[in-house]
Amino acid sequence: MRFCPTAGPENTRRQQRGLSPRPIDERLLAAHRHGLPECAGVALGWIVYSP
């Protein structure tokens, strides 16, 4: 299993908390290599919490 090199800080925090690191989504990468239909997409988002 490979781990995402750009997720270093997140994976470091996860390991400090006793959690396993986040692996690379191999299926998503394979789908991109194979070619996704024009109607398909990937949505990325985040929530910012303010005190």
Backbone as ProteinMPNN parsed JSONL, in Angstrom:
{"seq_chain_A": "MRFCPTAGPENTRRQQRGLSPRPIDERLLAAHRHGLPECAGVALGWIVYSP", "coords_chain_A": {"N_chain_A": [[0.851, -1.175, 0.0], [0.587, 2.162, -0.893], [1.394, 5.437, 0.317], [0.213, 8.772, 0.39], [2.471, 11.21, -0.615], [2.179, 13.98, -0.376], [0.504, 14.331, 1.708], [1.841, 14.454, 4.041], [2.03, 16.13, 6.52], [-0.598, 15.749, 7.565], [-0.699, 12.948, 7.804], [1.367, 12.581, 9.64], [0.268, 13.794, 11.947], [-1.903, 12.046, 12.272], [-0.575, 9.623, 12.859], [0.628, 10.339, 15.28], [-1.587, 10.408, 16.868], [-2.184, 7.795, 17.026], [-3.461, 6.685, 14.867], [-3.872, 5.125, 11.633], [-1.978, 5.959, 8.656], [-3.292, 7.836, 5.844], [-4.004, 6.117, 2.9], [-2.995, 6.221, -0.608], [-5.509, 6.733, -3.019], [-5.859, 4.296, -4.993], [-7.748, 3.269, -6.786], [-9.105, 5.537, -7.703], [-7.021, 6.863, -9.049], [-6.523, 4.952, -11.051], [-8.924, 5.09, -12.453], [-8.737, 7.661, -13.513], [-6.536, 7.317, -15.201], [-7.606, 5.493, -16.998], [-9.608, 6.95, -18.135], [-12.172, 9.157, -17.68], [-15.706, 9.644, -18.146], [-17.157, 12.557, -19.784], [-19.108, 13.629, -18.155], [-18.384, 13.04, -15.623], [-16.782, 13.822, -12.508], [-14.636, 15.158, -9.948], [-15.155, 16.141, -6.724], [-13.895, 18.347, -4.387], [-13.691, 19.412, -1.081], [-13.865, 21.37, 1.942], [-14.291, 22.066, 5.409], [-14.24, 24.871, 7.419], [-13.628, 25.542, 10.691], [-14.301, 27.974, 13.054], [-13.34, 29.402, 16.128]], "CA_chain_A": [[0.0, 0.0, 0.0], [1.358, 3.405, -0.956], [0.811, 6.55, 1.045], [0.314, 10.039, -0.333], [3.605, 11.999, -0.115], [1.79, 15.359, -0.08], [-0.308, 14.333, 2.927], [2.79, 14.249, 5.128], [1.633, 16.703, 7.814], [-1.807, 15.093, 8.071], [-0.355, 11.59, 8.224], [2.164, 12.694, 10.867], [-0.691, 14.019, 13.047], [-2.669, 10.812, 12.463], [0.275, 8.648, 13.544], [0.8, 10.799, 16.659], [-2.837, 10.083, 17.565], [-2.364, 6.347, 17.011], [-4.261, 6.293, 13.708], [-3.065, 4.731, 10.473], [-1.91, 7.011, 7.637], [-4.231, 7.736, 4.726], [-3.355, 5.595, 1.699], [-3.352, 6.795, -1.903], [-6.692, 6.096, -3.599], [-5.399, 3.67, -6.234], [-8.876, 3.117, -7.718], [-9.348, 6.84, -8.322], [-5.946, 7.089, -10.011], [-6.744, 4.049, -12.184], [-10.042, 5.635, -13.232], [-8.217, 8.803, -14.267], [-5.683, 6.792, -16.28], [-8.475, 4.833, -17.968], [-10.401, 7.996, -18.778], [-13.499, 9.339, -17.114], [-16.629, 10.296, -19.081], [-17.221, 14.014, -19.631], [-20.049, 14.011, -17.102], [-17.844, 12.673, -14.317], [-15.879, 14.796, -11.912], [-14.2, 14.936, -8.577], [-15.424, 17.322, -5.911], [-13.087, 18.457, -3.182], [-14.193, 20.48, -0.232], [-13.414, 21.36, 3.322], [-15.064, 22.885, 6.332], [-13.367, 25.632, 8.305], [-14.267, 25.823, 11.976], [-13.731, 29.12, 13.766], [-13.787, 29.437, 17.534]], "C_chain_A": [[0.894, 1.235, 0.0], [0.624, 4.487, -0.17], [1.12, 7.841, 0.321], [1.46, 10.886, 0.227], [3.228, 13.431, 0.242], [0.919, 15.454, 1.167], [0.57, 14.132, 4.154], [2.361, 14.825, 6.461], [0.389, 16.035, 8.401], [-1.479, 13.694, 8.575], [0.511, 11.588, 9.475], [1.247, 12.891, 12.07], [-1.495, 12.754, 13.331], [-1.84, 9.782, 13.231], [0.511, 9.042, 14.996], [-0.428, 10.473, 17.498], [-3.116, 8.583, 17.576], [-3.219, 5.842, 15.865], [-3.346, 5.895, 12.557], [-3.058, 5.865, 9.442], [-2.923, 6.768, 6.522], [-3.505, 7.209, 3.49], [-3.771, 6.375, 0.453], [-4.563, 6.035, -2.434], [-6.324, 5.542, -4.975], [-6.527, 3.523, -7.25], [-9.193, 4.429, -8.419], [-8.281, 7.139, -9.369], [-6.112, 6.209, -11.244], [-7.88, 4.557, -13.061], [-9.587, 6.82, -14.066], [-7.342, 8.337, -15.423], [-6.531, 6.175, -17.382], [-9.283, 5.856, -18.763], [-11.808, 8.033, -18.2], [-14.416, 9.964, -18.155], [-16.719, 11.796, -18.795], [-18.128, 14.452, -18.494], [-19.513, 13.706, -15.708], [-16.921, 13.764, -13.798], [-15.512, 14.39, -10.507], [-14.444, 16.23, -7.824], [-14.554, 17.262, -4.661], [-13.645, 19.604, -2.351], [-13.649, 20.353, 1.174], [-14.315, 22.286, 4.126], [-14.071, 23.576, 7.255], [-14.161, 25.956, 9.567], [-13.549, 26.987, 12.637], [-14.221, 29.096, 15.202], [-14.679, 30.633, 17.803]], "O_chain_A": [[1.833, 1.339, 0.789], [-0.597, 4.453, -0.017], [2.178, 7.98, -0.293], [1.439, 11.247, 1.403], [3.889, 14.044, 1.08], [0.627, 16.556, 1.632], [0.088, 13.686, 5.196], [2.324, 14.098, 7.453], [0.332, 15.785, 9.605], [-1.93, 13.298, 9.65], [0.398, 10.676, 10.295], [1.421, 12.235, 13.097], [-1.744, 12.421, 14.49], [-2.348, 9.139, 14.15], [0.588, 8.17, 15.862], [-0.32, 10.281, 18.709], [-4.154, 8.144, 18.071], [-3.661, 4.693, 15.884], [-2.18, 6.288, 12.518], [-4.012, 6.639, 9.36], [-3.353, 5.638, 6.291], [-2.501, 7.785, 3.072], [-4.769, 7.096, 0.462], [-4.628, 4.812, -2.306], [-6.459, 6.227, -5.99], [-6.29, 3.641, -8.453], [-9.517, 4.432, -9.606], [-8.599, 7.615, -10.459], [-5.871, 6.661, -12.364], [-7.805, 4.463, -14.286], [-10.01, 6.966, -15.212], [-7.402, 8.906, -16.513], [-6.216, 6.315, -18.564], [-9.597, 5.636, -19.933], [-12.534, 7.04, -18.237], [-13.947, 10.748, -18.98], [-16.395, 12.246, -17.696], [-17.939, 15.529, -17.928], [-20.135, 14.08, -14.714], [-16.351, 14.532, -14.573], [-16.016, 13.407, -9.962], [-13.989, 17.295, -8.242], [-14.497, 16.242, -3.974], [-14.023, 20.646, -2.887], [-13.047, 19.343, 1.537], [-14.996, 23.159, 3.588], [-13.171, 22.94, 7.804], [-15.228, 26.568, 9.507], [-12.324, 26.979, 12.761], [-15.388, 28.802, 15.46], [-15.142, 30.817, 18.928]]}, "name": "protein", "num_of_chains": 1, "seq": "MRFCPTAGPENTRRQQRGLSPRPIDERLLAAHRHGLPECAGVALGWIVYSP"}
